[in-house]
Amino acid sequence: MSNDQTLAAAQEWWSTDIIDMSPGKIGFRGYAIQDLIGHVGFVSMIWLMLRGELPYEKQAALLEAALVAGVDHGPQAPSIAAARMAITCGIGLNNAMASGVNMLGDVHGGAGEQAVELYLAVAARMDADDSVETATQATLQTFFSTGGRFVPGFGHRFHPIDPRAPRLLALVDEAAARGVVSGRFSVIARQIEAELKATKGKSVPMNIDGATAVIFAELGFEAPLARGLFVLSRSVGILAHAWEQQQLGGRIKGPMPPSFLYRYTGEPPRGAPVQRP
C-alpha cells in the first residue's frame, strides 16, 4: 500500500458528514462555527447536528418546548436520585451526571422512543387505508397480544393528569394550524387515549413521554432519537440536582435515611454452623 493509500485509509476510518475540522477551521454541516455562534440557538444546533439542516424558527420552538418539559421530575426519579447519591460519594459532576444518565433505560426514560414506534405503527396501518380508529385498535391488539402491559406514553404513577401533556398538545395544535407540522401524530395519540378509555373503562391520559413523542414524530425524528433527545433534556435536571447536592454536602447518602432500615426477608437466626462431614 502506498503512502497516499495509507493516508486515505486512515482518513476513511472515521469519516463523518457532521464536522469538518482542521487547524484553524471548524465547520458543522457546512456552516463555519463563527457564523453559527450568536446566530443559532442551542436547540437549532441540536437539530442541525442530528438532521443536517437548520430548522425553521417554529420547528425549533416546538422542539424546545418538548425539551423544556422533560428536564426534571424530582429527586425520587431514579436518574435524579442516582446522581444525587453519586455526588455524596465524592465524585465529580460529570461522573454524577453519567450515573444519572445511565439509569435512563427501557423502563425509565425509554417510553418516548416506544411511543414514537407505536404511533408509527398506527400510521403505517393508516397508510394501508385503515381509518385511525381501526388502525389504533389493531395496533393496540397486537401490542397486548405480544406481551405488552403498559402502553408507553399513557398513564402516570403520580399525576392523574400530567400537567405537561395538555400544554404540549396545545402547542402541537397551534403548529398544525400554521402548517408547521401535519398534526397527524397528535390525532393518533389522542385516538390511542380514547381507545384505552373505551377498553379499560377508565381514563388513561397521555403523559409527558406520549406528548413529547407526538412532537418528535411530528417533527420527523426517528424513534431512537426520541430517547436521545429525552436524555439531553433530563441531563439538565440531573446536573442541577447533582450541583445542589454538592453544595448541600453529605457523605455516602443512600436511598433511605439511616433511621429507616431495609426489611430482611431471609432465614431466621440460627445457631453456630456445624461443619458437615
C-alpha positions in Angstrom: 0.0 0.0 0.0 1.4 3.4 -1.0 1.7 6.3 1.4 -1.3 8.0 -0.2 -3.4 4.9 0.1 -2.4 4.5 3.7 -3.4 8.1 4.4 -6.7 7.7 2.6 -7.5 4.5 4.6 -6.7 6.3 7.9 -8.9 9.3 7.0 -11.7 7.0 5.9 -11.6 5.1 9.2 -13.5 7.9 10.9 -15.3 9.6 8.0 -18.2 11.9 9.0 -20.7 14.3 7.5 -21.1 16.2 10.8 -17.9 18.2 11.3 -15.1 19.5 9.1 -12.2 20.3 11.4 -8.6 21.1 10.7 -6.1 23.6 12.2 -7.9 27.0 12.4 -11.1 25.6 10.9 -14.3 24.2 12.4 -17.4 23.7 10.4 -20.7 21.9 11.2 -22.7 20.5 8.3 -21.1 23.1 6.0 -21.5 26.1 8.4 -18.5 27.8 9.8 -18.7 27.8 13.6 -18.0 31.5 13.8 -21.1 32.1 11.6 -23.3 29.9 13.9 -22.2 31.5 17.2 -24.5 34.3 18.1 -26.9 33.5 15.3 -28.1 30.0 16.0 -29.7 28.8 19.3 -28.8 25.6 21.1 -31.9 23.8 20.1 -31.4 24.7 16.4 -27.8 23.4 16.8 -29.1 20.1 18.1 -31.4 19.9 15.0 -28.5 20.8 12.7 -26.2 18.1 14.2 -28.9 15.4 14.0 -30.7 16.3 10.8 -28.1 18.1 8.7 -30.1 21.3 8.1 -31.2 24.1 10.3 -34.8 24.1 11.4 -37.4 26.8 10.7 -37.9 29.0 13.7 -41.3 27.5 14.6 -39.9 23.9 14.3 -37.1 24.8 16.7 -39.7 26.4 19.1 -41.7 23.2 19.2 -38.7 21.0 19.8 -37.6 23.4 22.5 -41.0 23.1 24.2 -40.5 19.3 24.4 -37.0 19.6 25.8 -38.1 22.1 28.4 -40.9 19.9 29.5 -38.7 16.9 30.3 -35.9 18.4 32.3 -36.8 17.1 35.8 -39.3 15.2 37.8 -38.0 15.4 41.3 -35.4 13.6 43.4 -37.5 10.4 43.6 -36.9 9.8 39.9 -34.2 7.1 39.7 -32.0 9.1 37.3 -32.0 12.1 39.6 -31.6 10.0 42.8 -28.7 8.2 41.3 -26.9 11.5 40.5 -27.5 12.9 44.0 -26.3 9.7 45.7 -23.3 9.6 43.4 -22.2 13.1 44.3 -22.2 12.2 48.0 -19.6 9.5 47.3 -17.1 12.2 46.4 -17.1 12.0 42.6 -17.3 14.9 40.2 -20.3 16.5 38.4 -19.5 14.7 35.2 -19.4 11.3 36.9 -22.7 12.1 38.8 -24.3 13.1 35.5 -23.1 9.9 33.9 -24.5 7.9 36.8 -27.9 9.5 36.3 -28.0 9.2 32.5 -27.1 5.5 32.8 -30.3 5.0 34.6 -32.3 6.0 31.6 -33.3 2.7 30.0 -36.3 1.0 28.6 -38.4 1.4 31.8 -37.2 4.8 33.0 -36.5 7.0 30.0 -37.4 4.8 27.1 -41.2 5.4 26.9 -40.8 8.3 24.4 -39.0 6.1 21.9 -41.5 3.3 22.4 -44.4 5.8 22.0 -43.0 7.0 18.7 -42.7 3.4 17.5 -46.4 2.9 18.5 -47.5 6.0 16.7 -45.6 5.0 13.6 -47.2 1.5 13.7 -50.6 3.1 13.7 -49.6 5.5 10.9 -48.4 2.6 8.8 -51.8 0.9 9.0 -53.4 4.2 8.1 -51.2 4.4 5.0 -52.7 1.0 4.1 -56.1 2.7 4.0 -57.2 1.9 7.6 -59.1 4.6 9.5 -57.4 6.0 12.5 -59.9 4.1 14.7 -59.3 0.8 13.0 -55.5 1.2 12.8 -55.4 2.1 16.5 -57.5 -0.8 17.6 -55.4 -3.3 15.5 -52.1 -1.8 16.8 -53.1 -2.0 20.4 -54.4 -5.5 20.0 -51.0 -6.5 18.6 -49.3 -4.7 21.4 -51.2 -6.5 24.1 -51.2 -9.9 22.4 -47.4 -9.9 22.1 -46.9 -9.3 25.9 -47.3 -5.5 26.2 -48.7 -4.4 29.5 -48.2 -0.7 29.9 -48.9 1.4 26.8 -45.9 3.7 26.5 -46.7 7.3 26.8 -50.0 6.9 28.7 -50.8 6.9 32.4 -48.7 8.2 35.2 -47.9 6.9 38.7 -48.1 10.4 40.3 -50.3 12.6 38.1 -54.0 11.8 37.4 -53.4 14.2 34.5 -49.8 15.0 33.7 -49.8 18.8 33.6 -47.1 18.9 30.9 -49.1 16.9 28.3 -52.0 19.2 27.6 -49.8 22.2 27.2 -47.5 20.4 24.7 -50.5 19.1 22.7 -51.9 22.7 22.6 -48.6 23.8 21.1 -48.8 21.0 18.5 -52.3 22.1 17.6 -51.1 25.6 17.1 -48.2 24.5 15.0 -50.5 22.3 12.9 -52.9 25.2 12.4 -50.0 27.2 11.0 -48.8 24.4 8.8 -45.6 23.8 10.7 -46.5 20.1 11.3 -49.2 17.9 9.9 -51.0 17.2 13.2 -51.3 13.5 12.2 -49.5 12.1 15.2 -51.5 14.3 17.6 -54.6 12.7 16.1 -53.1 9.2 16.5 -52.1 9.8 20.1 -55.5 11.2 21.1 -57.1 8.2 19.4 -55.0 5.8 21.5 -56.0 7.7 24.6 -59.7 7.3 23.6 -59.3 3.6 22.8 -57.7 2.9 26.1 -60.5 4.7 27.9 -63.1 2.7 26.0 -61.4 -0.7 26.5 -60.3 -0.3 30.1 -63.4 1.6 31.3 -61.3 4.4 32.8 -59.2 7.3 31.7 -55.5 6.6 30.9 -54.3 10.1 30.0 -51.3 10.9 27.9 -48.2 11.6 29.9 -45.0 13.6 29.2 -43.5 10.7 27.2 -46.6 10.4 25.0 -46.8 14.1 24.4 -43.1 14.7 23.6 -43.3 11.6 21.3 -46.0 13.4 19.4 -43.7 16.3 18.9 -40.7 14.2 17.9 -42.8 12.3 15.5 -44.5 15.4 14.1 -41.0 16.9 13.5 -39.8 13.8 11.7 -37.3 12.5 14.3 -36.8 8.7 14.2 -37.8 6.7 17.2 -34.3 6.1 18.7 -33.6 9.8 18.6 -36.6 10.4 20.9 -34.7 8.7 23.7 -31.6 10.6 22.9 -33.4 13.9 23.0 -35.0 13.0 26.3 -31.6 12.2 27.7 -30.4 15.7 26.6 -33.4 17.2 28.3 -33.2 15.2 31.6 -29.4 15.9 31.7 -30.3 19.5 32.7 -32.2 18.3 35.7 -29.5 15.7 36.6 -26.9 18.5 36.5 -29.0 20.8 38.6 -29.7 18.2 41.3 -26.1 17.0 41.4 -24.9 20.6 41.8 -27.4 21.3 44.5 -26.4 18.1 46.4 -22.8 19.0 46.1 -23.5 22.4 47.7 -25.5 20.8 50.5 -22.8 18.3 51.3 -23.4 15.0 52.9 -21.4 11.8 52.8 -22.5 8.5 51.2 -26.2 9.2 51.2 -28.1 6.0 50.3 -31.7 5.7 49.1 -33.2 6.0 52.6 -32.2 7.9 55.8 -30.2 5.7 58.3 -33.1 5.7 60.7 -35.1 3.7 58.1 -33.6 0.2 57.7 -34.4 -2.2 54.9 -36.5 -5.3 55.6 -34.6 -8.6 56.0 -36.6 -11.4 54.4 -34.1 -14.3 54.8 -33.7 -17.1 57.2 -34.3 -16.5 61.0 -31.4 -16.5 63.4 -29.6 -19.9 63.5 -27.0 -21.4 65.8 -23.3 -21.7 65.0 -22.7 -23.7 61.9 -21.5 -27.3 62.3 -19.2 -28.4 59.5 -20.7 -31.3 57.6 -18.6 -34.4 57.4 
